[in-house]
Amino acid sequence: MSAIFNFQSLLTIILLLICTCVYIRSLAPSLVDRNETELLGIFWKCVRIGEWKIPYVAVCCIVMGFNILFIQ
């Protein structure tokens, strides 16, 4: 089954995308910041979510990891 049709897999993909974009911005800020309005602006928005809501993203990552490791 595709991750788009499974809600839990979709949430996992979104969390991984947010965390990856924030990590890439920490290594190369100009790579993400120059694409604010283009199609790649989705990654810029993920960086902003990851920077502004970092406690919530961290808690979601911990809960999702626990769920994947112990419940599934």
mmCIF file as Biopython writes it, N, C-alpha, C and O atoms, coordinates in Angstrom:
data_model
#
loop_
_atom_site.group_PDB
_atom_site.id
_atom_site.type_symbol
_atom_site.label_atom_id
_atom_site.label_alt_id
_atom_site.label_comp_id
_atom_site.label_asym_id
_atom_site.label_entity_id
_atom_site.label_seq_id
_atom_site.pdbx_PDB_ins_code
_atom_site.Cartn_x
_atom_site.Cartn_y
_atom_site.Cartn_z
_atom_site.occupancy
_atom_site.B_iso_or_equiv
_atom_site.auth_seq_id
_atom_site.auth_asym_id
_atom_site.pdbx_PDB_model_num
ATOM 1   N N  . MET A ? 1  ? 0.841  -1.175 0.000  1.0 0.0 1  A 1 
ATOM 2   C CA . MET A ? 1  ? 0.000  0.000  0.000  1.0 0.0 1  A 1 
ATOM 3   C C  . MET A ? 1  ? 0.889  1.242  0.000  1.0 0.0 1  A 1 
ATOM 4   O O  . MET A ? 1  ? 1.932  1.267  0.653  1.0 0.0 1  A 1 
ATOM 5   N N  . SER A ? 2  ? 0.483  2.232  -0.710 1.0 0.0 2  A 1 
ATOM 6   C CA . SER A ? 2  ? 1.251  3.461  -0.817 1.0 0.0 2  A 1 
ATOM 7   C C  . SER A ? 2  ? 1.164  4.264  0.481  1.0 0.0 2  A 1 
ATOM 8   O O  . SER A ? 2  ? 0.179  4.175  1.214  1.0 0.0 2  A 1 
ATOM 9   N N  . ALA A ? 3  ? 2.198  5.040  0.751  1.0 0.0 3  A 1 
ATOM 10  C CA . ALA A ? 3  ? 2.222  5.853  1.967  1.0 0.0 3  A 1 
ATOM 11  C C  . ALA A ? 3  ? 1.200  6.981  1.912  1.0 0.0 3  A 1 
ATOM 12  O O  . ALA A ? 3  ? 0.829  7.530  2.949  1.0 0.0 3  A 1 
ATOM 13  N N  . ILE A ? 4  ? 0.746  7.329  0.726  1.0 0.0 4  A 1 
ATOM 14  C CA . ILE A ? 4  ? -0.245 8.404  0.608  1.0 0.0 4  A 1 
ATOM 15  C C  . ILE A ? 4  ? -1.587 7.957  1.154  1.0 0.0 4  A 1 
ATOM 16  O O  . ILE A ? 4  ? -2.317 8.771  1.719  1.0 0.0 4  A 1 
ATOM 17  N N  . PHE A ? 5  ? -1.936 6.686  1.001  1.0 0.0 5  A 1 
ATOM 18  C CA . PHE A ? 5  ? -3.241 6.196  1.403  1.0 0.0 5  A 1 
ATOM 19  C C  . PHE A ? 5  ? -3.264 5.671  2.834  1.0 0.0 5  A 1 
ATOM 20  O O  . PHE A ? 5  ? -4.340 5.423  3.379  1.0 0.0 5  A 1 
ATOM 21  N N  . ASN A ? 6  ? -2.125 5.502  3.439  1.0 0.0 6  A 1 
ATOM 22  C CA . ASN A ? 6  ? -2.054 5.070  4.828  1.0 0.0 6  A 1 
ATOM 23  C C  . ASN A ? 6  ? -1.699 6.287  5.678  1.0 0.0 6  A 1 
ATOM 24  O O  . ASN A ? 6  ? -0.621 6.859  5.523  1.0 0.0 6  A 1 
ATOM 25  N N  . PHE A ? 7  ? -2.604 6.685  6.578  1.0 0.0 7  A 1 
ATOM 26  C CA . PHE A ? 7  ? -2.446 7.933  7.319  1.0 0.0 7  A 1 
ATOM 27  C C  . PHE A ? 7  ? -1.206 7.933  8.199  1.0 0.0 7  A 1 
ATOM 28  O O  . PHE A ? 7  ? -0.500 8.939  8.264  1.0 0.0 7  A 1 
ATOM 29  N N  . GLN A ? 8  ? -0.927 6.836  8.869  1.0 0.0 8  A 1 
ATOM 30  C CA . GLN A ? 8  ? 0.238  6.770  9.742  1.0 0.0 8  A 1 
ATOM 31  C C  . GLN A ? 8  ? 1.538  6.873  8.938  1.0 0.0 8  A 1 
ATOM 32  O O  . GLN A ? 8  ? 2.483  7.530  9.374  1.0 0.0 8  A 1 
ATOM 33  N N  . SER A ? 9  ? 1.590  6.242  7.796  1.0 0.0 9  A 1 
ATOM 34  C CA . SER A ? 9  ? 2.778  6.344  6.942  1.0 0.0 9  A 1 
ATOM 35  C C  . SER A ? 9  ? 2.939  7.753  6.393  1.0 0.0 9  A 1 
ATOM 36  O O  . SER A ? 9  ? 4.060  8.244  6.261  1.0 0.0 9  A 1 
ATOM 37  N N  . LEU A ? 10 ? 1.832  8.404  6.073  1.0 0.0 10 A 1 
ATOM 38  C CA . LEU A ? 10 ? 1.881  9.782  5.588  1.0 0.0 10 A 1 
ATOM 39  C C  . LEU A ? 10 ? 2.431  10.710 6.668  1.0 0.0 10 A 1 
ATOM 40  O O  . LEU A ? 10 ? 3.241  11.588 6.371  1.0 0.0 10 A 1 
ATOM 41  N N  . LEU A ? 11 ? 2.006  10.527 7.908  1.0 0.0 11 A 1 
ATOM 42  C CA . LEU A ? 11 ? 2.545  11.339 9.004  1.0 0.0 11 A 1 
ATOM 43  C C  . LEU A ? 11 ? 4.035  11.091 9.200  1.0 0.0 11 A 1 
ATOM 44  O O  . LEU A ? 11 ? 4.786  12.028 9.471  1.0 0.0 11 A 1 
ATOM 45  N N  . THR A ? 12 ? 4.467  9.853  9.068  1.0 0.0 12 A 1 
ATOM 46  C CA . THR A ? 12 ? 5.880  9.536  9.185  1.0 0.0 12 A 1 
ATOM 47  C C  . THR A ? 12 ? 6.692  10.216 8.088  1.0 0.0 12 A 1 
ATOM 48  O O  . THR A ? 12 ? 7.767  10.753 8.355  1.0 0.0 12 A 1 
ATOM 49  N N  . ILE A ? 13 ? 6.188  10.196 6.865  1.0 0.0 13 A 1 
ATOM 50  C CA . ILE A ? 13 ? 6.873  10.842 5.746  1.0 0.0 13 A 1 
ATOM 51  C C  . ILE A ? 13 ? 6.972  12.347 5.978  1.0 0.0 13 A 1 
ATOM 52  O O  . ILE A ? 13 ? 8.019  12.943 5.726  1.0 0.0 13 A 1 
ATOM 53  N N  . ILE A ? 14 ? 5.893  12.966 6.456  1.0 0.0 14 A 1 
ATOM 54  C CA . ILE A ? 14 ? 5.896  14.417 6.702  1.0 0.0 14 A 1 
ATOM 55  C C  . ILE A ? 14 ? 6.894  14.773 7.793  1.0 0.0 14 A 1 
ATOM 56  O O  . ILE A ? 14 ? 7.631  15.749 7.660  1.0 0.0 14 A 1 
ATOM 57  N N  . LEU A ? 15 ? 6.928  13.991 8.877  1.0 0.0 15 A 1 
ATOM 58  C CA . LEU A ? 15 ? 7.898  14.252 9.951  1.0 0.0 15 A 1 
ATOM 59  C C  . LEU A ? 15 ? 9.334  14.090 9.456  1.0 0.0 15 A 1 
ATOM 60  O O  . LEU A ? 15 ? 10.200 14.899 9.789  1.0 0.0 15 A 1 
ATOM 61  N N  . LEU A ? 16 ? 9.587  13.068 8.678  1.0 0.0 16 A 1 
ATOM 62  C CA . LEU A ? 16 ? 10.933 12.878 8.129  1.0 0.0 16 A 1 
ATOM 63  C C  . LEU A ? 16 ? 11.305 14.003 7.173  1.0 0.0 16 A 1 
ATOM 64  O O  . LEU A ? 16 ? 12.460 14.427 7.145  1.0 0.0 16 A 1 
ATOM 65  N N  . LEU A ? 17 ? 10.350 14.492 6.392  1.0 0.0 17 A 1 
ATOM 66  C CA . LEU A ? 17 ? 10.605 15.602 5.480  1.0 0.0 17 A 1 
ATOM 67  C C  . LEU A ? 17 ? 10.956 16.867 6.252  1.0 0.0 17 A 1 
ATOM 68  O O  . LEU A ? 17 ? 11.894 17.576 5.885  1.0 0.0 17 A 1 
ATOM 69  N N  . ILE A ? 18 ? 10.218 17.154 7.310  1.0 0.0 18 A 1 
ATOM 70  C CA . ILE A ? 18 ? 10.499 18.345 8.121  1.0 0.0 18 A 1 
ATOM 71  C C  . ILE A ? 18 ? 11.880 18.247 8.753  1.0 0.0 18 A 1 
ATOM 72  O O  . ILE A ? 18 ? 12.659 19.198 8.692  1.0 0.0 18 A 1 
ATOM 73  N N  . CYS A ? 19 ? 12.189 17.113 9.353  1.0 0.0 19 A 1 
ATOM 74  C CA . CYS A ? 19 ? 13.487 16.953 10.017 1.0 0.0 19 A 1 
ATOM 75  C C  . CYS A ? 19 ? 14.639 17.000 9.013  1.0 0.0 19 A 1 
ATOM 76  O O  . CYS A ? 19 ? 15.688 17.577 9.302  1.0 0.0 19 A 1 
ATOM 77  N N  . THR A ? 20 ? 14.455 16.405 7.851  1.0 0.0 20 A 1 
ATOM 78  C CA . THR A ? 20 ? 15.500 16.411 6.830  1.0 0.0 20 A 1 
ATOM 79  C C  . THR A ? 20 ? 15.748 17.808 6.297  1.0 0.0 20 A 1 
ATOM 80  O O  . THR A ? 20 ? 16.898 18.200 6.097  1.0 0.0 20 A 1 
ATOM 81  N N  . CYS A ? 21 ? 14.679 18.566 6.063  1.0 0.0 21 A 1 
ATOM 82  C CA . CYS A ? 21 ? 14.835 19.923 5.540  1.0 0.0 21 A 1 
ATOM 83  C C  . CYS A ? 21 ? 15.561 20.824 6.545  1.0 0.0 21 A 1 
ATOM 84  O O  . CYS A ? 21 ? 16.402 21.634 6.156  1.0 0.0 21 A 1 
ATOM 85  N N  . VAL A ? 22 ? 15.239 20.684 7.827  1.0 0.0 22 A 1 
ATOM 86  C CA . VAL A ? 22 ? 15.923 21.484 8.845  1.0 0.0 22 A 1 
ATOM 87  C C  . VAL A ? 22 ? 17.402 21.114 8.906  1.0 0.0 22 A 1 
ATOM 88  O O  . VAL A ? 22 ? 18.256 21.987 9.063  1.0 0.0 22 A 1 
ATOM 89  N N  . TYR A ? 23 ? 17.705 19.825 8.782  1.0 0.0 23 A 1 
ATOM 90  C CA . TYR A ? 23 ? 19.098 19.391 8.809  1.0 0.0 23 A 1 
ATOM 91  C C  . TYR A ? 23 ? 19.868 19.911 7.593  1.0 0.0 23 A 1 
ATOM 92  O O  . TYR A ? 23 ? 21.006 20.361 7.719  1.0 0.0 23 A 1 
ATOM 93  N N  . ILE A ? 24 ? 19.247 19.846 6.427  1.0 0.0 24 A 1 
ATOM 94  C CA . ILE A ? 24 ? 19.906 20.348 5.212  1.0 0.0 24 A 1 
ATOM 95  C C  . ILE A ? 24 ? 20.144 21.847 5.320  1.0 0.0 24 A 1 
ATOM 96  O O  . ILE A ? 24 ? 21.178 22.343 4.871  1.0 0.0 24 A 1 
ATOM 97  N N  . ARG A ? 25 ? 19.198 22.576 5.913  1.0 0.0 25 A 1 
ATOM 98  C CA . ARG A ? 25 ? 19.389 24.019 6.066  1.0 0.0 25 A 1 
ATOM 99  C C  . ARG A ? 25 ? 20.527 24.332 7.028  1.0 0.0 25 A 1 
ATOM 100 O O  . ARG A ? 25 ? 21.218 25.336 6.864  1.0 0.0 25 A 1 
ATOM 101 N N  . SER A ? 26 ? 20.727 23.482 8.030  1.0 0.0 26 A 1 
ATOM 102 C CA . SER A ? 26 ? 21.837 23.725 8.952  1.0 0.0 26 A 1 
ATOM 103 C C  . SER A ? 26 ? 23.183 23.533 8.255  1.0 0.0 26 A 1 
ATOM 104 O O  . SER A ? 26 ? 24.170 24.163 8.635  1.0 0.0 26 A 1 
ATOM 105 N N  . LEU A ? 27 ? 23.231 22.673 7.244  1.0 0.0 27 A 1 
ATOM 106 C CA . LEU A ? 27 ? 24.472 22.449 6.506  1.0 0.0 27 A 1 
ATOM 107 C C  . LEU A ? 27 ? 24.687 23.474 5.397  1.0 0.0 27 A 1 
ATOM 108 O O  . LEU A ? 27 ? 25.800 23.964 5.207  1.0 0.0 27 A 1 
ATOM 109 N N  . ALA A ? 28 ? 23.619 23.798 4.665  1.0 0.0 28 A 1 
ATOM 110 C CA . ALA A ? 28 ? 23.721 24.719 3.523  1.0 0.0 28 A 1 
ATOM 111 C C  . ALA A ? 28 ? 22.489 25.626 3.497  1.0 0.0 28 A 1 
ATOM 112 O O  . ALA A ? 28 ? 21.520 25.323 2.800  1.0 0.0 28 A 1 
ATOM 113 N N  . PRO A ? 29 ? 22.511 26.732 4.244  1.0 0.0 29 A 1 
ATOM 114 C CA . PRO A ? 29 ? 21.323 27.599 4.328  1.0 0.0 29 A 1 
ATOM 115 C C  . PRO A ? 29 ? 20.905 28.207 2.989  1.0 0.0 29 A 1 
ATOM 116 O O  . PRO A ? 29 ? 19.713 28.379 2.735  1.0 0.0 29 A 1 
ATOM 117 N N  . SER A ? 30 ? 21.852 28.526 2.148  1.0 0.0 30 A 1 
ATOM 118 C CA . SER A ? 30 ? 21.496 29.172 0.886  1.0 0.0 30 A 1 
ATOM 119 C C  . SER A ? 30 ? 20.745 28.222 -0.050 1.0 0.0 30 A 1 
ATOM 120 O O  . SER A ? 30 ? 20.014 28.674 -0.931 1.0 0.0 30 A 1 
ATOM 121 N N  . LEU A ? 31 ? 20.918 26.933 0.130  1.0 0.0 31 A 1 
ATOM 122 C CA . LEU A ? 31 ? 20.257 25.949 -0.719 1.0 0.0 31 A 1 
ATOM 123 C C  . LEU A ? 31 ? 18.744 25.976 -0.530 1.0 0.0 31 A 1 
ATOM 124 O O  . LEU A ? 31 ? 17.993 25.835 -1.495 1.0 0.0 31 A 1 
ATOM 125 N N  . VAL A ? 32 ? 18.305 26.154 0.684  1.0 0.0 32 A 1 
ATOM 126 C CA . VAL A ? 32 ? 16.871 26.138 0.971  1.0 0.0 32 A 1 
ATOM 127 C C  . VAL A ? 32 ? 16.275 27.539 0.901  1.0 0.0 32 A 1 
ATOM 128 O O  . VAL A ? 32 ? 15.141 27.700 0.451  1.0 0.0 32 A 1 
ATOM 129 N N  . ASP A ? 33 ? 17.010 28.549 1.334  1.0 0.0 33 A 1 
ATOM 130 C CA . ASP A ? 33 ? 16.462 29.896 1.434  1.0 0.0 33 A 1 
ATOM 131 C C  . ASP A ? 33 ? 16.230 30.574 0.094  1.0 0.0 33 A 1 
ATOM 132 O O  . ASP A ? 33 ? 15.436 31.511 0.016  1.0 0.0 33 A 1 
ATOM 133 N N  . ARG A ? 34 ? 16.889 30.133 -0.946 1.0 0.0 34 A 1 
ATOM 134 C CA . ARG A ? 34 ? 16.720 30.808 -2.237 1.0 0.0 34 A 1 
ATOM 135 C C  . ARG A ? 34 ? 15.450 30.358 -2.959 1.0 0.0 34 A 1 
ATOM 136 O O  . ARG A ? 34 ? 15.083 30.955 -3.971 1.0 0.0 34 A 1 
ATOM 137 N N  . ASN A ? 35 ? 14.784 29.340 -2.474 1.0 0.0 35 A 1 
ATOM 138 C CA . ASN A ? 35 ? 13.601 28.794 -3.144 1.0 0.0 35 A 1 
ATOM 139 C C  . ASN A ? 35 ? 12.331 29.044 -2.333 1.0 0.0 35 A 1 
ATOM 140 O O  . ASN A ? 35 ? 11.559 28.115 -2.094 1.0 0.0 35 A 1 
ATOM 141 N N  . GLU A ? 36 ? 12.109 30.277 -1.911 1.0 0.0 36 A 1 
ATOM 142 C CA . GLU A ? 36 ? 10.951 30.559 -1.075 1.0 0.0 36 A 1 
ATOM 143 C C  . GLU A ? 36 ? 9.638  30.539 -1.852 1.0 0.0 36 A 1 
ATOM 144 O O  . GLU A ? 36 ? 8.616  30.126 -1.304 1.0 0.0 36 A 1 
ATOM 145 N N  . THR A ? 37 ? 9.634  30.965 -3.091 1.0 0.0 37 A 1 
ATOM 146 C CA . THR A ? 37 ? 8.373  31.120 -3.807 1.0 0.0 37 A 1 
ATOM 147 C C  . THR A ? 37 ? 8.184  30.124 -4.941 1.0 0.0 37 A 1 
ATOM 148 O O  . THR A ? 37 ? 7.090  30.054 -5.501 1.0 0.0 37 A 1 
ATOM 149 N N  . GLU A ? 38 ? 9.170  29.377 -5.291 1.0 0.0 38 A 1 
ATOM 150 C CA . GLU A ? 38 ? 9.052  28.437 -6.403 1.0 0.0 38 A 1 
ATOM 151 C C  . GLU A ? 38 ? 8.408  27.132 -5.935 1.0 0.0 38 A 1 
ATOM 152 O O  . GLU A ? 38 ? 7.894  27.057 -4.820 1.0 0.0 38 A 1 
ATOM 153 N N  . LEU A ? 39 ? 8.436  26.126 -6.769 1.0 0.0 39 A 1 
ATOM 154 C CA . LEU A ? 39 ? 7.884  24.828 -6.414 1.0 0.0 39 A 1 
ATOM 155 C C  . LEU A ? 39 ? 8.636  24.220 -5.233 1.0 0.0 39 A 1 
ATOM 156 O O  . LEU A ? 39 ? 8.045  23.518 -4.412 1.0 0.0 39 A 1 
ATOM 157 N N  . LEU A ? 40 ? 9.922  24.486 -5.149 1.0 0.0 40 A 1 
ATOM 158 C CA . LEU A ? 40 ? 10.722 23.975 -4.032 1.0 0.0 40 A 1 
ATOM 159 C C  . LEU A ? 40 ? 10.474 24.752 -2.736 1.0 0.0 40 A 1 
ATOM 160 O O  . LEU A ? 40 ? 11.117 24.491 -1.720 1.0 0.0 40 A 1 
ATOM 161 N N  . GLY A ? 41 ? 9.549  25.698 -2.774 1.0 0.0 41 A 1 
ATOM 162 C CA . GLY A ? 41 ? 9.172  26.432 -1.569 1.0 0.0 41 A 1 
ATOM 163 C C  . GLY A ? 41 ? 8.537  25.539 -0.524 1.0 0.0 41 A 1 
ATOM 164 O O  . GLY A ? 41 ? 8.436  25.932 0.638  1.0 0.0 41 A 1 
ATOM 165 N N  . ILE A ? 42 ? 8.109  24.352 -0.904 1.0 0.0 42 A 1 
ATOM 166 C CA . ILE A ? 42 ? 7.572  23.387 0.055  1.0 0.0 42 A 1 
ATOM 167 C C  . ILE A ? 42 ? 8.644  23.028 1.076  1.0 0.0 42 A 1 
ATOM 168 O O  . ILE A ? 42 ? 8.352  22.887 2.263  1.0 0.0 42 A 1 
ATOM 169 N N  . PHE A ? 43 ? 9.882  22.880 0.617  1.0 0.0 43 A 1 
ATOM 170 C CA . PHE A ? 43 ? 10.973 22.551 1.533  1.0 0.0 43 A 1 
ATOM 171 C C  . PHE A ? 43 ? 11.268 23.733 2.462  1.0 0.0 43 A 1 
ATOM 172 O O  . PHE A ? 43 ? 11.592 23.541 3.634  1.0 0.0 43 A 1 
ATOM 173 N N  . TRP A ? 44 ? 11.155 24.945 1.936  1.0 0.0 44 A 1 
ATOM 174 C CA . TRP A ? 44 ? 11.360 26.144 2.760  1.0 0.0 44 A 1 
ATOM 175 C C  . TRP A ? 44 ? 10.291 26.210 3.846  1.0 0.0 44 A 1 
ATOM 176 O O  . TRP A ? 44 ? 10.587 26.571 4.985  1.0 0.0 44 A 1 
ATOM 177 N N  . LYS A ? 45 ? 9.055  25.866 3.503  1.0 0.0 45 A 1 
ATOM 178 C CA . LYS A ? 45 ? 7.971  25.859 4.485  1.0 0.0 45 A 1 
ATOM 179 C C  . LYS A ? 45 ? 8.195  24.777 5.529  1.0 0.0 45 A 1 
ATOM 180 O O  . LYS A ? 45 ? 7.889  24.980 6.704  1.0 0.0 45 A 1 
ATOM 181 N N  . CYS A ? 46 ? 8.721  23.639 5.121  1.0 0.0 46 A 1 
ATOM 182 C CA . CYS A ? 46 ? 9.033  22.574 6.081  1.0 0.0 46 A 1 
ATOM 183 C C  . CYS A ? 46 ? 10.116 23.016 7.057  1.0 0.0 46 A 1 
ATOM 184 O O  . CYS A ? 46 ? 10.071 22.672 8.239  1.0 0.0 46 A 1 
ATOM 185 N N  . VAL A ? 47 ? 11.092 23.779 6.564  1.0 0.0 47 A 1 
ATOM 186 C CA . VAL A ? 47 ? 12.136 24.305 7.446  1.0 0.0 47 A 1 
ATOM 187 C C  . VAL A ? 47 ? 11.532 25.250 8.469  1.0 0.0 47 A 1 
ATOM 188 O O  . VAL A ? 47 ? 11.881 25.189 9.648  1.0 0.0 47 A 1 
ATOM 189 N N  . ARG A ? 48 ? 10.630 26.122 8.036  1.0 0.0 48 A 1 
ATOM 190 C CA . ARG A ? 48 ? 10.006 27.077 8.959  1.0 0.0 48 A 1 
ATOM 191 C C  . ARG A ? 48 ? 9.187  26.357 10.014 1.0 0.0 48 A 1 
ATOM 192 O O  . ARG A ? 48 ? 9.223  26.737 11.184 1.0 0.0 48 A 1 
ATOM 193 N N  . ILE A ? 49 ? 8.449  25.325 9.624  1.0 0.0 49 A 1 
ATOM 194 C CA . ILE A ? 49 ? 7.683  24.545 10.594 1.0 0.0 49 A 1 
ATOM 195 C C  . ILE A ? 49 ? 8.629  23.885 11.589 1.0 0.0 49 A 1 
ATOM 196 O O  . ILE A ? 49 ? 8.377  23.901 12.794 1.0 0.0 49 A 1 
ATOM 197 N N  . GLY A ? 50 ? 9.715  23.306 11.088 1.0 0.0 50 A 1 
ATOM 198 C CA . GLY A ? 50 ? 10.674 22.636 11.962 1.0 0.0 50 A 1 
ATOM 199 C C  . GLY A ? 50 ? 11.384 23.583 12.912 1.0 0.0 50 A 1 
ATOM 200 O O  . GLY A ? 50 ? 11.711 23.202 14.036 1.0 0.0 50 A 1 
ATOM 201 N N  . GLU A ? 51 ? 11.628 24.826 12.472 1.0 0.0 51 A 1 
ATOM 202 C CA . GLU A ? 51 ? 12.307 25.786 13.342 1.0 0.0 51 A 1 
ATOM 203 C C  . GLU A ? 51 ? 11.362 26.407 14.369 1.0 0.0 51 A 1 
ATOM 204 O O  . GLU A ? 51 ? 11.742 26.597 15.524 1.0 0.0 51 A 1 
ATOM 205 N N  . TRP A ? 52 ? 10.150 26.720 13.960 1.0 0.0 52 A 1 
ATOM 206 C CA . TRP A ? 52 ? 9.221  27.408 14.858 1.0 0.0 52 A 1 
ATOM 207 C C  . TRP A ? 52 ? 8.551  26.466 15.845 1.0 0.0 52 A 1 
ATOM 208 O O  . TRP A ? 52 ? 8.307  26.842 16.991 1.0 0.0 52 A 1 
ATOM 209 N N  . LYS A ? 53 ? 8.255  25.265 15.420 1.0 0.0 53 A 1 
ATOM 210 C CA . LYS A ? 53 ? 7.514  24.307 16.251 1.0 0.0 53 A 1 
ATOM 211 C C  . LYS A ? 53 ? 8.392  23.136 16.677 1.0 0.0 53 A 1 
ATOM 212 O O  . LYS A ? 53 ? 7.940  21.991 16.701 1.0 0.0 53 A 1 
ATOM 213 N N  . ILE A ? 54 ? 9.633  23.422 17.010 1.0 0.0 54 A 1 
ATOM 214 C CA . ILE A ? 54 ? 10.591 22.348 17.295 1.0 0.0 54 A 1 
ATOM 215 C C  . ILE A ? 54 ? 10.188 21.460 18.491 1.0 0.0 54 A 1 
ATOM 216 O O  . ILE A ? 54 ? 10.440 20.257 18.426 1.0 0.0 54 A 1 
ATOM 217 N N  . PRO A ? 55 ? 9.587  21.966 19.562 1.0 0.0 55 A 1 
ATOM 218 C CA . PRO A ? 55 ? 9.191  21.039 20.633 1.0 0.0 55 A 1 
ATOM 219 C C  . PRO A ? 55 ? 8.102  20.061 20.179 1.0 0.0 55 A 1 
ATOM 220 O O  . PRO A ? 55 ? 8.132  18.883 20.535 1.0 0.0 55 A 1 
ATOM 221 N N  . TYR A ? 56 ? 7.147  20.554 19.397 1.0 0.0 56 A 1 
ATOM 222 C CA . TYR A ? 56 ? 6.065  19.695 18.924 1.0 0.0 56 A 1 
ATOM 223 C C  . TYR A ? 56 ? 6.570  18.666 17.921 1.0 0.0 56 A 1 
ATOM 224 O O  . TYR A ? 56 ? 6.140  17.512 17.943 1.0 0.0 56 A 1 
ATOM 225 N N  . VAL A ? 57 ? 7.469  19.073 17.052 1.0 0.0 57 A 1 
ATOM 226 C CA . VAL A ? 57 ? 8.043  18.147 16.073 1.0 0.0 57 A 1 
ATOM 227 C C  . VAL A ? 57 ? 8.858  17.080 16.794 1.0 0.0 57 A 1 
ATOM 228 O O  . VAL A ? 57 ? 8.799  15.908 16.423 1.0 0.0 57 A 1 
ATOM 229 N N  . ALA A ? 58 ? 9.608  17.460 17.806 1.0 0.0 58 A 1 
ATOM 230 C CA . ALA A ? 58 ? 10.418 16.491 18.553 1.0 0.0 58 A 1 
ATOM 231 C C  . ALA A ? 58 ? 9.529  15.474 19.275 1.0 0.0 58 A 1 
ATOM 232 O O  . ALA A ? 58 ? 9.814  14.277 19.261 1.0 0.0 58 A 1 
ATOM 233 N N  . VAL A ? 59 ? 8.461  15.949 19.898 1.0 0.0 59 A 1 
ATOM 234 C CA . VAL A ? 59 ? 7.548  15.032 20.582 1.0 0.0 59 A 1 
ATOM 235 C C  . VAL A ? 59 ? 6.878  14.100 19.581 1.0 0.0 59 A 1 
ATOM 236 O O  . VAL A ? 59 ? 6.725  12.908 19.850 1.0 0.0 59 A 1 
ATOM 237 N N  . CYS A ? 60 ? 6.480  14.625 18.442 1.0 0.0 60 A 1 
ATOM 238 C CA . CYS A ? 60 ? 5.859  13.787 17.406 1.0 0.0 60 A 1 
ATOM 239 C C  . CYS A ? 60 ? 6.837  12.738 16.890 1.0 0.0 60 A 1 
ATOM 240 O O  . CYS A ? 60 ? 6.443  11.601 16.633 1.0 0.0 60 A 1 
ATOM 241 N N  . CYS A ? 61 ? 8.102  13.104 16.736 1.0 0.0 61 A 1 
ATOM 242 C CA . CYS A ? 61 ? 9.112  12.134 16.280 1.0 0.0 61 A 1 
ATOM 243 C C  . CYS A ? 61 ? 9.318  11.031 17.313 1.0 0.0 61 A 1 
ATOM 244 O O  . CYS A ? 61 ? 9.456  9.863  16.951 1.0 0.0 61 A 1 
ATOM 245 N N  . ILE A ? 62 ? 9.339  11.385 18.579 1.0 0.0 62 A 1 
ATOM 246 C CA . ILE A ? 62 ? 9.507  10.384 19.637 1.0 0.0 62 A 1 
ATOM 247 C C  . ILE A ? 62 ? 8.309  9.449  19.689 1.0 0.0 62 A 1 
ATOM 248 O O  . ILE A ? 62 ? 8.473  8.233  19.791 1.0 0.0 62 A 1 
ATOM 249 N N  . VAL A ? 63 ? 7.107  10.005 19.620 1.0 0.0 63 A 1 
ATOM 250 C CA . VAL A ? 63 ? 5.897  9.180  19.648 1.0 0.0 63 A 1 
ATOM 251 C C  . VAL A ? 63 ? 5.829  8.278  18.427 1.0 0.0 63 A 1 
ATOM 252 O O  . VAL A ? 63 ? 5.486  7.101  18.540 1.0 0.0 63 A 1 
ATOM 253 N N  . MET A ? 64 ? 6.152  8.822  17.267 1.0 0.0 64 A 1 
ATOM 254 C CA . MET A ? 64 ? 6.106  8.027  16.041 1.0 0.0 64 A 1 
ATOM 255 C C  . MET A ? 64 ? 7.158  6.915  16.080 1.0 0.0 64 A 1 
ATOM 256 O O  . MET A ? 64 ? 6.877  5.789  15.670 1.0 0.0 64 A 1 
ATOM 257 N N  . GLY A ? 65 ? 8.354  7.216  16.565 1.0 0.0 65 A 1 
ATOM 258 C CA . GLY A ? 65 ? 9.386  6.187  16.689 1.0 0.0 65 A 1 
ATOM 259 C C  . GLY A ? 65 ? 8.988  5.082  17.645 1.0 0.0 65 A 1 
ATOM 260 O O  . GLY A ? 65 ? 9.190  3.901  17.360 1.0 0.0 65 A 1 
ATOM 261 N N  . PHE A ? 66 ? 8.416  5.470  18.795 1.0 0.0 66 A 1 
ATOM 262 C CA . PHE A ? 66 ? 7.938  4.471  19.761 1.0 0.0 66 A 1 
ATOM 263 C C  . PHE A ? 66 ? 6.847  3.613  19.141 1.0 0.0 66 A 1 
ATOM 264 O O  . PHE A ? 66 ? 6.822  2.394  19.315 1.0 0.0 66 A 1 
ATOM 265 N N  . ASN A ? 67 ? 5.952  4.263  18.420 1.0 0.0 67 A 1 
ATOM 266 C CA . ASN A ? 67 ? 4.860  3.533  17.772 1.0 0.0 67 A 1 
ATOM 267 C C  . ASN A ? 67 ? 5.380  2.546  16.732 1.0 0.0 67 A 1 
ATOM 268 O O  . ASN A ? 67 ? 4.917  1.407  16.673 1.0 0.0 67 A 1 
ATOM 269 N N  . ILE A ? 68 ? 6.318  2.965  15.930 1.0 0.0 68 A 1 
ATOM 270 C CA . ILE A ? 68 ? 6.864  2.090  14.881 1.0 0.0 68 A 1 
ATOM 271 C C  . ILE A ? 68 ? 7.657  0.935  15.493 1.0 0.0 68 A 1 
ATOM 272 O O  . ILE A ? 68 ? 7.557  -0.198 15.022 1.0 0.0 68 A 1 
ATOM 273 N N  . LEU A ? 69 ? 8.441  1.207  16.534 1.0 0.0 69 A 1 
ATOM 274 C CA . LEU A ? 69 ? 9.290  0.179  17.119 1.0 0.0 69 A 1 
ATOM 275 C C  . LEU A ? 69 ? 8.519  -0.836 17.965 1.0 0.0 69 A 1 
ATOM 276 O O  . LEU A ? 69 ? 8.797  -2.033 17.893 1.0 0.0 69 A 1 
ATOM 277 N N  . PHE A ? 70 ? 7.560  -0.376 18.763 1.0 0.0 70 A 1 
ATOM 278 C CA . PHE A ? 70 ? 6.971  -1.258 19.759 1.0 0.0 70 A 1 
ATOM 279 C C  . PHE A ? 70 ? 5.525  -1.646 19.500 1.0 0.0 70 A 1 
ATOM 280 O O  . PHE A ? 70 ? 5.084  -2.685 19.992 1.0 0.0 70 A 1 
ATOM 281 N N  . ILE A ? 71 ? 4.782  -0.868 18.761 1.0 0.0 71 A 1 
ATOM 282 C CA . ILE A ? 71 ? 3.363  -1.161 18.601 1.0 0.0 71 A 1 
ATOM 283 C C  . ILE A ? 71 ? 3.078  -1.901 17.299 1.0 0.0 71 A 1 
ATOM 284 O O  . ILE A ? 71 ? 2.240  -2.803 17.282 1.0 0.0 71 A 1 
ATOM 285 N N  . GLN A ? 72 ? 3.739  -1.552 16.232 1.0 0.0 72 A 1 
ATOM 286 C CA . GLN A ? 72 ? 3.475  -2.225 14.957 1.0 0.0 72 A 1 
ATOM 287 C C  . GLN A ? 72 ? 4.080  -3.591 14.922 1.0 0.0 72 A 1 
ATOM 288 O O  . GLN A ? 72 ? 3.954  -4.297 13.921 1.0 0.0 72 A 1 
#
